[in-house]
């Protein structure tokens, strides 16, 4: 309240105090569920089972052991792991001592990982030994190496041990009754994730305790998630903190079924064996299930709710999923907003519409989540919303409590993203007359392949690193399996004898596998009169291939 305004009767002697105000944090969700449902199964991983009593004790052991090694408030603990119990436990154990969890993308190459570990100033690295080759290469690039703890998942029999001790041994050092501390302020940082930008190095997106708590609860509201739901981890937990579902499922006292690798048989088996009720994934996962061999598919007598983001699945895929007993919810978001914050909220009157019409409706991104304050499509210069005519394009913008704190150590990028008091997504869309938004294009040249962002400029820089390449431009090409895949247009230097195999081999040396162009086109690049490459022309060519 401004100093020159006298407080009203509703402000006098009605101050915040520990009795009436506690910081919002996902940590309190685990404490409550462990108190109320201690014997309920919290985690399933292969033959292993943990109750909520077990999960809470293991998270406290992790916190205690890390604190004993000098880790505390403001320190970064990175983790390189698939969807395993250790990854889930790190989401609670690390922030219990005020440290910040940095989830590493398991698909990244050594150079990108080394940059992140350096930029985040990682003190401890928890790493699954399946990824020991790329982690060893990343560590070799560091001047200052973190404390390395190996995760020896019994589901894996290969990979080397790189660290000082093993994860279970670390937990054995900890106290299961450790008196962890609530954050002093809910604005304190909880986790750190890196997103691919259109230029330069990845940016570190910082989440707060408050924002993660709110989107964790948002997921319950969006899905009408019942108590005791069973969630299958097909969405990578490293991606936007698993869309905050590590917190959602604990709040719902649900069971989380871990899955190291996304395979059709493993998914169908888990659904049938564990009565899975909910899962998330990119449209590629839907396609994987629909096109799975009949011998792999399993029948089940309950509805499975699946949330999908990125590009909307085609109507044939939606029909196939519905025929198998799945109900699809389409959402949209970005790393900067804790994952999805926009949902194509379904209305009962749409149930009787023909399949093609339902698919067209589901292709829209939709409306804001319940606990996100604002969503609009607007002119980025004037900040005026576009007409709700389904035709006029503008930039999609969000604001509210489920928006990142900002980019770590990057004030200029943070200020640009929050210009005018709104988060600028960089995505272009329209607003329909009923208020639902729909994406039409991306102002950033980001390629979304299998739900992962790929910077076209990063791929172009690698192409330019080949001595035979004169010019290069990379755009998205529609891909039935991955949604989009990188398509490289390359102009070779005169008299060059380089082949596609040569260029491809060069890319394989410098890019993570999922970033490799699937298509190479050797041609002159179309340009404007000022020499700028006309990427819209290339996108049209890629679509026509």
C-alpha positions in Angstrom: 0.0 0.0 0.0 1.4 3.5 -0.9 2.7 5.3 2.2 0.4 8.3 1.6 -2.8 6.2 1.8 -4.1 5.5 5.3 -4.9 1.9 5.9 -8.6 1.0 6.2 -10.1 -0.9 9.1 -9.4 -4.1 7.0 -5.7 -3.5 7.1 -5.3 -2.3 10.7 -4.0 -5.0 13.1 -4.6 -7.7 10.6 -1.0 -8.5 9.6 0.4 -11.7 8.2 1.8 -14.0 10.8 2.8 -17.7 10.9 -0.7 -18.7 12.0 -2.5 -17.2 9.0 0.2 -17.2 6.2 2.5 -19.9 5.1 4.4 -20.0 1.8 2.9 -22.2 -1.0 5.3 -25.0 -1.8 5.0 -28.5 -3.3 7.0 -29.8 -0.3 3.9 -29.4 2.0 1.9 -31.6 -0.4 4.2 -34.6 0.2 4.2 -34.0 4.0 0.4 -34.0 4.1 -0.1 -37.0 1.9 2.5 -39.0 3.9 0.6 -38.1 7.1 -2.8 -38.9 5.7 -2.1 -41.9 3.4 1.2 -43.4 4.6 0.5 -46.9 3.4 -0.8 -46.0 0.0 1.5 -47.0 -2.9 3.2 -43.9 -4.1 5.7 -45.2 -6.7 6.0 -48.3 -8.8 9.2 -49.1 -10.7 9.4 -52.6 -12.1 9.1 -55.0 -9.1 9.8 -52.2 -6.6 7.1 -50.5 -4.6 7.3 -47.4 -2.3 4.5 -46.3 0.0 4.1 -42.6 0.8 5.8 -43.3 4.1 8.7 -44.7 2.2 8.8 -41.9 -0.4 8.7 -39.2 2.3 11.5 -40.9 4.2 13.7 -41.3 1.1 13.3 -37.7 0.2 14.2 -36.6 3.7 17.3 -38.9 3.6 18.4 -37.3 0.3 18.0 -33.8 1.8 19.8 -34.8 4.9 22.7 -36.4 3.0 23.1 -33.4 0.7 23.1 -31.0 3.6 25.8 -33.0 5.4 27.9 -32.5 2.3 27.6 -28.8 2.4 24.7 -28.2 0.0 22.2 -25.6 1.0 20.1 -22.6 0.0 20.8 -21.3 -3.5 23.0 -24.2 -4.5 22.3 -26.1 -7.7 21.9 -29.9 -7.8 21.6 -31.3 -11.4 20.2 -34.6 -12.3 20.6 -36.7 -15.5 18.1 -39.5 -15.3 15.0 -40.9 -17.1 11.7 -41.4 -15.3 12.9 -43.3 -12.3 12.2 -43.0 -8.5 15.5 -41.1 -8.0 14.3 -38.4 -10.5 11.0 -38.1 -8.6 12.7 -38.0 -5.2 15.1 -35.3 -6.3 12.0 -33.0 -7.0 11.4 -33.0 -3.2 14.7 -33.9 -1.5 16.7 -31.1 -3.2 14.4 -28.2 -2.4 13.9 -29.5 1.2 17.3 -27.8 2.0 16.7 -24.7 -0.1 18.7 -25.9 -3.0 17.5 -25.7 -6.6 17.0 -28.8 -8.8 18.2 -28.6 -12.4 16.7 -31.4 -14.5 19.0 -32.2 -17.5 17.6 -33.3 -20.8 18.9 -36.8 -21.3 19.0 -36.2 -25.1 21.6 -33.4 -25.0 25.1 -33.7 -26.3 28.2 -33.3 -24.1 28.8 -29.7 -25.2 25.3 -28.6 -24.3 25.4 -30.4 -20.9 28.8 -28.8 -20.1 27.4 -25.4 -20.8 24.4 -26.0 -18.5 26.5 -27.4 -15.7 28.8 -24.4 -15.9 26.1 -21.8 -16.2 24.0 -23.3 -13.4 27.1 -23.5 -11.2 26.2 -27.1 -10.4 27.5 -28.3 -7.0 26.2 -31.9 -7.2 25.4 -34.0 -10.2 23.1 -37.1 -9.8 23.6 -39.2 -12.9 22.1 -42.5 -14.1 24.9 -44.7 -15.3 23.1 -45.4 -18.6 24.3 -41.9 -19.6 27.9 -42.3 -18.4 29.5 -41.9 -21.9 28.0 -38.4 -22.5 28.3 -37.3 -18.9 32.0 -38.3 -18.9 32.5 -36.3 -22.0 30.7 -33.3 -20.5 32.7 -33.5 -17.3 35.9 -33.5 -19.3 34.9 -30.1 -20.7 34.5 -28.5 -17.2 37.1 -26.5 -15.4 35.4 -27.1 -12.1 33.7 -30.4 -11.6 30.7 -31.0 -9.3 30.4 -33.8 -6.8 29.1 -36.8 -8.9 26.7 -39.3 -7.5 25.9 -42.4 -9.6 22.3 -43.7 -9.8 22.5 -47.5 -10.2 19.0 -48.4 -11.3 18.5 -52.2 -11.1 16.7 -51.9 -14.5 20.0 -51.1 -16.1 23.0 -53.4 -16.4 25.3 -51.3 -18.5 27.2 -48.0 -18.0 30.1 -47.0 -15.9 30.3 -45.5 -12.4 31.8 -42.0 -12.5 31.2 -40.6 -9.1 32.2 -40.7 -5.5 29.4 -42.9 -4.3 26.1 -44.4 -5.4 22.7 -42.9 -4.9 21.3 -45.6 -2.5 24.5 -45.4 -0.5 24.0 -41.6 -0.3 20.5 -42.1 1.0 21.8 -44.5 3.6 23.9 -41.6 5.0 20.7 -39.5 5.5 18.2 -39.2 8.3 14.7 -40.4 7.4 13.3 -38.1 10.1 15.3 -35.1 8.8 13.7 -31.8 9.9 13.6 -30.1 6.5 12.7 -26.4 6.2 9.8 -24.7 4.4 11.0 -21.9 2.2 11.1 -18.5 4.0 9.3 -17.0 1.0 7.2 -18.9 -1.7 9.0 -16.8 -4.3 12.2 -18.7 -3.6 13.5 -20.7 -6.5 12.6 -24.4 -6.7 13.9 -25.7 -10.0 15.9 -24.7 -13.1 15.3 -26.0 -16.6 17.0 -25.0 -19.9 15.1 -24.2 -23.1 16.5 -24.0 -26.6 16.4 -20.4 -27.9 16.6 -19.2 -31.5 19.9 -17.6 -30.9 22.9 -18.3 -28.7 23.1 -20.7 -25.8 20.1 -22.3 -23.9 18.4 -20.1 -21.4 17.8 -21.2 -17.8 14.2 -20.9 -16.8 13.7 -20.5 -13.0 10.6 -21.8 -11.3 9.4 -20.7 -7.9 7.8 -22.8 -5.1 4.6 -20.8 -5.6 4.3 -21.3 -9.3 5.0 -25.0 -9.1 2.5 -25.5 -6.4 -0.1 -23.7 -8.4 0.4 -25.5 -11.6 0.5 -28.8 -9.7 -3.0 -28.0 -8.4 -4.0 -26.6 -11.8 -3.5 -30.1 -13.3 -6.0 -31.6 -10.9 -8.6 -29.0 -11.8 -8.0 -29.2 -15.5 -8.3 -33.0 -15.6 -10.9 -33.5 -12.7 -8.1 -35.7 -11.4 -9.6 -38.1 -8.7 -7.9 -39.1 -5.5 -5.8 -42.2 -5.9 -5.4 -41.8 -9.7 -2.6 -43.9 -11.3 -0.3 -41.9 -13.5 2.2 -43.5 -16.0 5.4 -41.5 -16.6 5.7 -41.3 -20.4 6.3 -37.6 -20.4 10.0 -36.9 -19.6 10.2 -35.7 -15.9 13.1 -33.4 -17.0 10.7 -31.5 -19.3 9.2 -28.5 -17.5 9.5 -30.5 -14.2 7.3 -33.1 -15.8 4.6 -30.4 -16.3 4.5 -30.3 -12.5 3.0 -33.7 -12.3 5.5 -34.9 -9.6 3.5 -32.4 -7.4 0.1 -33.1 -8.9 0.1 -36.8 -8.2 1.4 -36.4 -4.7 -1.4 -33.8 -4.0 -3.9 -36.3 -5.3 -2.4 -39.2 -3.2 -2.0 -41.0 -6.5 0.4 -43.7 -7.7 3.2 -42.8 -10.1 4.4 -45.6 -12.4 7.9 -45.1 -13.6 8.9 -45.9 -17.2 12.5 -45.6 -18.3 11.8 -45.8 -22.0 8.7 -45.0 -24.0 7.7 -48.2 -25.8 4.3 -49.3 -27.0 4.4 -52.7 -25.3 5.6 -51.2 -22.0 2.8 -48.6 -22.0 0.1 -51.1 -22.8 1.4 -53.6 -20.2 1.5 -50.9 -17.6 -2.0 -49.7 -18.3 -3.3 -53.3 -18.0 -1.2 -54.4 -15.1 -1.4 -51.3 -12.9 -4.8 -49.9 -14.0 -3.2 -46.7 -15.2 -5.8 -43.9 -15.4 -3.8 -41.0 -16.7 -0.7 -40.3 -18.8 0.8 -37.4 -20.8 2.9 -37.3 -23.9 3.6 -35.6 -27.2 1.4 -36.6 -30.3 4.2 -39.0 -31.2 3.3 -41.2 -28.2 -0.3 -41.3 -29.5 0.9 -42.3 -32.9 3.1 -44.9 -31.3 0.1 -46.5 -29.5 -2.3 -46.3 -32.4 0.1 -47.9 -34.9 1.5 -50.6 -32.5 1.2 -54.2 -33.7 -1.9 -56.0 -32.6 0.3 -58.5 -30.7 1.5 -55.6 -28.5 -1.9 -54.0 -27.7 -3.7 -54.9 -24.5 -7.4 -54.5 -23.8 -8.6 -52.8 -20.6 -12.0 -52.1 -19.2 -11.5 -48.5 -18.0 -11.1 -45.1 -19.7 -7.5 -43.9 -19.8 -7.1 -40.1 -19.9 -4.2 -38.8 -22.0 -3.0 -35.2 -22.1 -1.1 -34.2 -25.2 0.6 -31.0 -26.2 2.7 -29.5 -29.1 0.9 -30.0 -32.5 -2.6 -31.4 -32.5 -2.9 -35.1 -33.4 -4.7 -35.8 -36.7 -8.3 -37.0 -36.6 -7.4 -40.5 -37.6 -5.1 -40.8 -34.5 -7.8 -39.4 -32.2 -10.3 -41.9 -33.6 -7.8 -44.7 -33.1 -7.1 -43.7 -29.5 -10.8 -43.3 -28.7 -11.5 -46.8 -30.1 -8.9 -48.2 -27.7 -10.4 -46.5 -24.7 -8.4 -43.3 -24.4 -9.8 -39.8 -23.9 -7.6 -37.1 -25.3 -7.1 -33.6 -23.8 -5.1 -31.1 -25.8 -3.0 -28.5 -23.9 -0.5 -25.9 -24.8 2.3 -24.1 -22.9 6.0 -23.5 -22.8 8.9 -24.1 -20.5 8.6 -20.5 -19.3 5.1 -21.2 -17.9 5.7 -24.5 -16.1 4.5 -26.6 -19.0 0.8 -26.4 -20.1 -1.3 -23.4 -19.0 -3.8 -23.5 -21.9 -6.3 -26.2 -22.4 -8.9 -27.0 -25.0 -11.5 -27.3 -22.3 -14.1 -29.7 -23.6 -17.8 -28.9 -23.5 -20.5 -31.6 -23.3 -22.3 -30.3 -26.4 -19.4 -31.2 -28.5 -19.6 -34.9 -27.7 -22.2 -35.6 -30.5 -20.3 -33.8 -33.2 -18.8 -35.9 -36.1 -15.2 -37.1 -35.6 -13.7 -34.6 -38.1 -15.4 -31.7 -36.3 -14.3 -32.9 -32.9 -10.8 -33.2 -34.2 -10.9 -29.7 -35.5 -12.1 -28.4 -32.1 -9.4 -30.4 -30.3 -6.8 -28.9 -32.6 -7.3 -25.5 -30.9 -5.1 -24.7 -28.0 -8.0 -23.3 -26.0 -8.4 -21.2 -22.9 -6.2 -20.4 -19.8 -5.9 -22.8 -16.9 -8.0 -22.0 -13.9 -5.1 -20.5 -11.8 -3.4 -18.6 -14.6 -4.5 -15.0 -14.6 -4.4 -13.9 -18.3 -4.2 -15.2 -21.9 -4.5 -13.1 -25.0 -3.5 -12.9 -28.6 -2.3 -9.4 -29.2 -0.2 -7.0 -31.4 3.2 -7.2 -29.7 3.9 -3.5 -30.6 0.6 -1.9 -29.3 -0.3 -4.7 -26.8 -3.9 -4.5 -28.1 -5.8 -7.8 -28.3 -6.6 -8.9 -31.9 -10.3 -9.2 -32.9 -11.9 -12.5 -31.9 -12.6 -13.4 -35.5 -10.5 -16.6 -35.9 -8.4 -14.9 -38.7 -6.4 -11.9 -37.4 -3.0 -13.1 -36.2 -1.1 -11.8 -33.2 1.4 -13.0 -30.6 0.2 -15.4 -27.9 0.8 -13.8 -24.4 0.2 -15.0 -20.8 0.5 -13.5 -17.4 -0.1 -14.7 -13.9 1.4 -16.8 -11.1 2.2 -19.7 -13.4 4.9 -17.8 -15.2 8.6 -18.2 -14.7 10.6 -16.0 -12.4 12.8 -15.2 -15.4 16.0 -16.4 -17.1 18.9 -17.2 -14.8 21.7 -14.6 -15.1 20.1 -13.1 -18.3 18.3 -9.8 -17.4 18.0 -8.6 -21.0 16.2 -11.8 -22.1 14.0 -11.6 -19.1 13.0 -8.0 -19.7 12.3 -8.7 -23.3 10.1 -11.7 -22.5 8.1 -9.7 -19.9 7.7 -6.4 -22.0 4.4 -4.7 -21.3 3.6 -6.8 -18.2 2.9 -10.0 -20.2 5.0 -13.0 -21.1 5.6 -13.0 -24.9 5.5 -16.6 -26.1 6.9 -15.9 -29.6 4.0 -18.0 -31.0 1.5 -16.6 -33.5 -2.2 -17.4 -33.2 -5.8 -16.2 -33.6 -8.7 -15.9 -31.2 -11.9 -17.6 -32.2 -15.3 -16.0 -31.4 -15.8 -18.3 -28.4 -12.5 -17.0 -26.9 -10.5 -20.2 -27.6 -7.1 -19.5 -29.2 -5.4 -21.4 -31.9 -1.8 -21.4 -32.9 -1.0 -20.6 -36.6 2.8 -20.2 -36.8 5.9 -19.6 -34.7 7.6 -16.3 -34.8 10.7 -18.1 -33.5 12.3 -20.6 -35.8 11.9 -23.4 -33.3 11.2 -26.9 -34.5 9.2 -29.0 -32.1 10.1 -32.6 -32.7 8.6 -35.3 -30.4 7.7 -32.5 -27.9 11.3 -31.2 -27.7 12.4 -27.8 -29.0 15.2 -27.7 -31.6 16.8 -24.4 -32.4 17.2 -24.0 -36.2 20.1 -21.7 -35.7 22.0 -24.2 -33.7 21.6 -26.8 -36.5 22.6 -24.2 -39.1 25.7 -23.3 -37.2 26.8 -26.9 -37.2 26.1 -27.1 -41.0 28.2 -23.9 -41.5 31.0 -25.7 -39.7 31.5 -28.1 -42.6 34.2 -26.7 -45.0 32.1 -27.5 -48.1 29.0 -25.6 -47.0 28.4 -22.1 -48.4 25.0 -21.4 -47.0 22.5 -23.3 -44.9 18.9 -22.8 -43.6 16.9 -25.2 -41.4 13.1 -25.3 -41.1 10.5 -27.6 -39.8 9.1 -30.3 -42.1 5.9 -32.1 -41.1 6.7 -35.6 -39.8 4.1 -38.3 -39.2 6.0 -39.8 -36.3 7.6 -36.8 -34.6 5.2 -34.0 -35.5 8.0 -32.0 -37.0 11.6 -32.8 -38.0 14.5 -30.6 -39.1 14.8 -30.1 -42.9 18.1 -28.6 -44.0 18.5 -26.6 -47.2 22.2 -26.4 -48.1 24.2 -24.6 -50.8 27.6 -26.1 -51.3 30.7 -24.2 -52.3 31.6 -24.2 -56.0 33.5 -27.2 -57.1 32.7 -29.0 -53.9 32.5 -32.8 -54.0 30.9 -33.3 -50.6 27.9 -35.7 -50.5 24.9 -35.9 -48.4 26.5 -38.7 -46.4 29.5 -36.3 -45.7 27.3 -33.6 -44.4 25.1 -36.0 -42.4 28.2 -37.5 -40.8 29.5 -34.0 -39.8 26.2 -33.2 -38.1 26.2 -36.5 -36.2 29.5 -35.5 -34.6 28.2 -32.2 -33.3 24.5 -32.6 -32.6 22.3 -34.7 -30.3 20.5 -37.4 -32.3 17.1 -35.8 -32.0 18.4 -32.6 -33.5 19.8 -34.2 -36.7 18.1 -33.1 -39.9 16.1 -36.0 -41.4 16.0 -34.3 -44.8 18.8 -32.6 -46.8 18.0 -30.5 -49.9 20.9 -29.2 -51.9 19.8 -26.0 -53.6 20.3 -22.2 -53.8 18.5 -20.4 -51.0 15.7 -17.9 -51.8 16.5 -14.4 -50.5 15.0 -11.0 -50.3 16.5 -8.0 -52.0 18.5 -7.3 -48.9 20.0 -10.8 -48.8 17.8 -12.2 -46.0 16.9 -15.9 -46.5 13.2 -16.3 -47.1 12.4 -19.1 -44.6 8.7 -19.0 -45.3 9.5 -20.1 -48.9 11.6 -22.9 -47.5 8.8 -24.0 -45.1 6.4 -24.2 -48.0 8.9 -26.4 -49.9 9.4 -28.6 -46.9 5.7 -29.1 -46.5 5.4 -30.0 -50.2 8.0 -32.7 -50.0 
